[in-house]
Amino acid sequence: MNIKNTFATILFLVWIAASVSCTKQNDKPNIIFIAVDDLRPDLGCYGNTIVQSPNIDRLAAEGILFRNHFVNVPTCGASRQSLLTGMRPATRAHLGNNITEHTLSNKAEGTVPETFIHHLKRNGYRTVGIGKISHSADGYIYGYTDSISQKRELPHSWDELIFNYGKWETGWNAFFGYADGENRQSLNRQVKPYEKGAVSDTGYVDGLSAQLAVSKLKKLKANGKPFFLGVGFFKPHLPFNSPEKYWDLYDKESIPISPNPLVPQNVHPNSLHNSGELNGYQLGEEKANLTQPVSDEYAQKLRHAYYACISYVDHQIGLILKQLSKLDLDKNTIVVVWGDHGWHLGDQQVWGKHTVFENALKSAFIIKLPGNRNSGPISSIVETVDIYPSLLELCNIDMSHEIDGKSFARLIQNENSQWDNVAYGYFREGISLRTDRYRLTRYYREEKPVVELYDHQNDPLETTNIALEHPDVVEKLMPVLEKGNTGLFE
């Protein structure tokens, strides 16, 4: 064979290899990951007959609803760190909102990817972020009252970060924004914790984020590469602001207050808190605390506002799903809706997250796979750290590094598969273990009691700590709980 023919043969083989590689890459499923801030499982698909969430409910009916998903840390930044890295908190610093900035933002790119998004990027995915995926409102690091910086919170994960700041001019202003363009910071917290805005959907920033996502999907389809599109909606995070048409979906008088509005029996107040985040909105009509519950009327008003925000975000999610179908991308796209933690809506006399009770640790989590396959609910217990390896397995992408999370892909195929069925939560100097029946919590503090046990078979609202009455259960579960203490509390 002469040199000319040899060279032609080599070019042909290279072309074949490239074609095979391209075909394999294009066969990878796309991912739309929708993170919803402070979304507890108060949705129609989770059995709430008051909340109007038709688009998320439809997604759940077509996909997989995880009935028992628990976050690892009940605060925004730390919960998202566990999501992105697949790791449970290892130090007290990992319980703070700025943990991603401290551990990833100044780190050079190494062999181990900084996040699962980075791992997808290394495997041929086009990665685009809109809004709050890590802790930052727009993906850049700067203070609540600062100008926008160009320093990325995740320096290696994104091909592209986009955001429409609208009339608020910065991500954090938009995050805490009101319909007139002001925000919590500019008004020195002299604001109510809710607003019924006489505006359209784009009168608040989540409407602008949905528009960006709808527009970006066209470009991502034209690009031809598999893509990861992260969309981080702000509501129903405080302030509970949304257009009035979503408030008008509800009759406030028909909205029930919490079925468990009082501090649980046999617990120390340090297991809870005085709702400081809510009370920071200083024009609220009442102040919540552990001494005196708010009035039923005010509790209904706050729940009304929270539910209106859910319906507002549900509509934005519906716009994205509609565009996905219109572009015929739904046939090869995994769609995820994830709440970064729960929220006490007056439960246990608390308004907010930041506890290791069920209401703060349990959040909404839904996955829809291409072609509506494997639809149906899953009752097994999963943790946020499990999402990382599960998405990689669903995309047929290997990983050589170890993380704390484990793939639940086997549960999607067969829920009777072998599974540990436990979840760990961390906060308030405590570790909480959730099993299929019990929640066992141990606090590493001086104030007693330091051990709490709740029987979800007989007390699903966690009204009474029964640790002293059932030492046998505590003794059995404590070694399992201690497996989750990796030196965090010593």
N, C-alpha and C positions, 0 to 999 in steps of 0.2 A: 504494500500500500504506500503510495507516495505521500509527501508531506501535505500536499493540498487536500487529498482525500481524508487523511488523518485529521487535519484541522476541521474539515467539514463534519466529520463524524463526531468529534468532540463538541462542536457547537450544537449538533443535533441532540446529543445526550444531555447537554446542559439545558437546552430548551425543554426537553421532556421532563427533566427533574424539576425545573422551575414551574412547568405546567401542573405537575402533580402536586407540588408544594402549594401552588396557588389554589388549586381545587380543594385540597385538604383544608386550607385556611378559610376559604369561603364557606366551607361546610360547618365551621364552628358556629354555634348559636350566638347571636347578639345578646346583650344583657341591658335591660333598662332597670336601674336600681333606684327606687323612689323612697327616700328617707323622709319620714314625717315626724316633726319635732313634738315630743310629749304626747304621742298618740297611744293612749291606753286602749285595750280591746273593747271599747264602747262603740260597736258597729252593729249593723243589722245582722251580719254574718256571724257575729259572736253572741247573738241572742238578745241584743238591746232592741226592743220594739219601739222605742221613742226616736232614737237617732235615725236620720235619713242619710244613708250612705249608699245609694244604689249602684254607683260605678265600682266601688271597692267590693261591694257584695257580689256583683256580677263576676268580677275577677276571681273572687273566692269560690264561687259556684263552678267556674270553668277550670280552676286550678286546685291548689292544695292549701288549705287553711290549717295552720298550726295552732291548735287549741291551747297548747301549753308551752309557749315560748317565753323565756325569761332572759332579761338582760343581765350582764354581770356587774354593772355599776349603775345606780340610778341617778346619774347626772350626765349631761349632754356630752361633754368632751371625752370623759373617761369611757363612757359606753361606746362611743364611736371608735375610740382607740382599740377597744376589744374587738369590735366588728372588723376593723381594717387590718389588724395584725393577727387575729385569731388567738390572742393571748389574754389570760386573766391577769388582774393586777398583781404585781410582784412587790411593790413598795407602797407606802402611804401616798407618795407623789402620784402614783397611778390612779388615785381616786379623785384627782383634781381635773378641772376643765382644761388646763393648759398642758396636759401631759404630752400631747402630740408635738406641740411646739418645743418642749424641753427635750424630747427623746428622738425626734425624727427630723425636725426642720433644719437643723444645722449639721446633719449627718451626711457624709459623702456616700455616694452610691456604692454598695457592696455586693457581695455574692448573694446574700439573702435579700429578697425584695422588701422594700419598706412597708408595703401593703399588698393585699390581694389584687388591687387595681394595678399596681406596678407589675405584679406577676403576669397579669393579663396583657399589659402593654408589651412586656418582653416576649410574649407568645403571639404577637401579631395583631393585637387589638388596638383600635383607635380609641383612646380614652378621653372623654369629655365630661367636665363637671359644671353643673349649674346649681348655685346656691350652697346650702349647708350639708356637706357630706362628712367632712371632718368637723372640728368644732367651729372653725371660722365661718362666718356668714357667707363669704364669697371665695374662700380658699386662700386668702392672703392674711398675713399676720399684722395686726395693728390694734390699738386699744379702742374701746367703745367710743371715745370722743376724739380720736385721732383721724388724720387724713389717711386715705388708702395708701398702703405700701405696695411694693412689688415683690416682697418676700413671700414665697409660697409656703403654706403650712406643710404641704407634701411636695417636696421639690422634685421627686422622680416619678410620681404616679400619673400625672396628667399630660396628655398631648396638648390639651386646650382647656382653659378655664374661661367661662363666659358668664356675664351677669348684666342685667338691666337694673341700674340703680334708681331709675325714675326720678321723682322729685326729691328723694331723700339723699342722694349724692354719695352715700357710702353704704357698704353692706350692713354695718351695725346700726346705722340710722334707719335703714329699711327694715331690719329685723325687729326693732322696737318702734316701728313707724305708725303714725296716725294719718287719717285720710287727708288732712290739710298740709301734709309735708313735714310736720313737726315730728318729734320723737321723744322718747322717755328722757334721753340725755339733755336735749335742747330745752326741755321744759322742767329740768331739775326735779324730775319725778313728781311734779305737781300734776298728776294725771290719774285718770281712772284705770282700773285693770281691764277694761273692756270698752268697746266702741261699736255702735251700730251705725256704720258709715253710709251716707247717702251718695254712694259711688258705684261704678260698675266694678266688674271683677278686677280690672287693672288699676283700680283706685287703691289697691294694696299690692305689695310686691309679689305675692305668690301668683297672682294673675299674670304678671309680666314674665315670671319664670316659666309658667306653662306655655306662654306664647313663644318664648325662646326655644323650649324643648320641641314644640310642634314644628317650628321652622328648621331646627337643627336636624331633625329626623330626615328631612328631604336631602340634605347635604350628606348625611352619613350613608344613606342608601346609594347616592351617586358615587360616593368614594369607593364602594365595592369591598372594603375590608370589614371583617367582623368588628363590632364596636361595643364599648361599654359606655352607656350614657347614665351618669348619676344626676339625679334631680333631687335637691333637698328643699322641701317646703318648710316654711317657718311655723305656720299654724298647725295645731292649736296651742303653740307656746304663748305664754303671756307676752304682751297684753292680748286678751281675747277680742281682737278686732276683726270684723268682716263686714262685707256689704249687707245692707239691711234686708235684701231679698232672702238671705239665708237665715236671718233672725225670724223673718216672717213665715218660715216653714213650720215654726213651732208655736204652740200655745204654752206660754210660760207656766200657767197654772196647772197644766197636766204633766209637768216635768217633776218626777219624784226627787226628793232629797236622798242622801245616802241611806241605805238600810242599816248602816253601822256608823252613826255619827258621833260616837263617844269613844274616849280613850279606852283601850282594852283593859281588862282586869289583870292584876298581878304583873304589871310592867312598870319599869322606871320611866319617868318622863324623858330621859335622855335617849330612849329608843325612838322617840318622836321629835317633833320640833314645833316652833310657834309660827310657822307659815310666813317666814320673813320675806320670801320672794314675792308673794302676793301682797303683803303689807307694804312693800317698797313702792307700790303704786299708791301714793299718799292721799289721793282724793277718793279712794274707795270708801263706801258708805260705812263699812264696819271693819274692825280689825279682828282677824282670826287669831286664836291662841288656845292653849291647852287648858286654860282655866274656865273659859266660857265659850260654848259654841256660837257661831254666828246665827242670826235669825233664820227661820225657814224661808222667809221671803228673799233674803239676800242669798242664801244657798241656792234657791231656784234661779235667781238672776245670773249667778256665776255659772251654773250648769247650763243655762240657756245660752250664754255667751260661748261656752266651750263647745256645745253641740253645734251652734251656728258655724263656728270655725271648722269643725269636722266636715260639715256639709259644703262649705266653701272649698276646702282642699279636695274633697271628693269630686267636685265638679271639675277642678283643674286636672285631676288624675284621669277623669273621663275624657277630657280633650286629648290628652296624650295617647290614651288607648285607642281612641277613634282614629287619630292620625296614623298610628301604627298599623291598624287594619286597612285604612285607605291606601297606604303605601305598600300593602301586601307584605309587610315585614313581620306580621304576627306569626307567620308559619315557621320562622326560624329565630324567634326572640324569646328569651327567658325574661319574665317580668316579675320583679320583686317589690312588694310594699312592706316596709319595716318601720315600726315605731321605736325610737331610740330609748324609750323607757315608758313606764306608766305614770300615773299622776293621781294623788289623793284628791278627790272632789268632795272634801268634807269627811271622807272616810277616816275613822279613828281620830276624828276631830282635827284633821290636818288638811291643809290646802297646799299641794305641791308634791314634788318628788322627794328624793334625799332620805329615804328610809329603806330598810330591808324587809318591809312588809310586802305582801302580795300586790297591793295596789300600785306600788312604785316599781316593782321588778317585772311584773307581767306586762307585755306589750303586744301590739298587733304584729302579725307576721304572716305573709301570704306569698306563695310562689306559683306562677303559672308557667308551665313548660310549653314548648312549641306544640301545636296541634292538639291542644286541650287534653294531652295524655296524662295519665296518673292523677286524675282529678279526684277530689274527696278530702275530707278532713283527716288530720293526724292528731291523735291524742297523746302520743309519747312526749316526754319532756325533752325540749331542746334548749340550748343556750345560744346567745349571740355569737360566741366564739366558734360555734359549729358552722356558721354561714360561710366563712372563708373556704374551708376544705370542701364543703358541699358544692359550692358554685364551680370550683376548679374541677371536681369530678364530673359534674354535669356537663362541663365543657370539654371533657377528655384531656385535661391538662395536668401533667404530673407535677409534683413538688418534692424536692429532695430534703428540705429543711423541716424541722419538727416544730409544731405549735400545740397549744393546749386543746384546740377544737378538734372535733372528729366529724367526719362526713356523715350526714343523715340520708345520703342518697339511697342507702339500703332500705330505709324506712319508707321512702317513696315507692320503691318497688314492692316491698312487703313489710307492713308495720309489725309483723310478728318476728322480724329479724332480731337477733341478739342486740341489746341496747342497754346502757347503764341506767337510763331513766332518772337522772339526777341533774340538778342545776345549782350553781353557786352564785350568790350575790354578796357584794361587799360594800359596806358604808357604815358610818357612825361608830367606828371602832368595833365593827362586828362582821361576822361571816354568817350567812344564812344558807342552809341546805334545803332544797325543795325536792321531795320524793313524790311518788304518785299519791301518797296519802298525807304526808306530814310536811310541815315547815319547822325545822329546828334551827334556832339562831343562838350563837354564842357571842357575847360582847366581851372585849378585852379592856375592861374598865373597872374602876373601884365600886361604882354604884350598883347595888343589887336590886333585883335579881339580874344575873348575867346570862342566864340560860332561859330561853323561851321556846315553848313547843305548842304548835297549833295543829289540830286534827282537822284536815280539810274534808274528811268524810262526814264529820258531825258539826264542824264549825268553819265552813268555807269563808266566812267573813272575818275570821281571825279576831274574835271578840274576847277570848279568854286564854291566857297562858296557862297550860296544864302541865308544865314541866315537873312540878313537885308531886303531882298526882300519878305521874307515869314515869318513874325513874328507869324502868326497864326499857322503855322506848328510847329515852335519852341515852342510856348506856349503849344500846345497839347502834344508834345513828351517829353518836359522837365521833367514832373513828372514821366514819365516812366524811363527816364534816371536816375533820382535821386534815384529810387528804387535800382539801382545798386551801389549806393555810401553808403557803410556800414561803414562809418567813415574813409575811406581811404584818402579822401581829405577834411580836415576841417580846 
